[in-house]
Amino acid sequence: MKVLKRSGELQDFDFGKLEASIARASDDVKEPFTMSDVENISHGVLKRLMSMDKEVIGSNEISEAVLSELQKNNFTDLAQTYINDKI
């Protein structure tokens, strides 16, 4: 799967980058994630992205999938932090 960045650049999807982004956002809230939390959310996001069955996915679609997965798992503070980091 490829990711179309906001700059127009096309990159290979990097699962490690996804995990790092979620972990970074969790560091900004008062109750940071455990590694297990980061992995669970990341895998949920990956599952959502794979279900789209696209060869190229926009970075905004990844952000929306992360946000949905955080909200689904009741991590509302982290969801808000993630949104703020992406703006």
C-alpha angles and dihedrals in degrees: 000000000000128000122220105214123211088252089061092252118138117221137172113261109261115202091191090057090052092052092047092051092052092045091049091053091048090054088063095059127075093245107048121200124258115236087256090057091050091049094047093049092044093051090048089053092048090051090052092049094047090050088061087067094211129146091209123035128185120241087236089059089054090051091050091050091050091049092049092048092049092049092045089056093046096248093139097154091051091045090056092047091049091052092049091050091052096049 
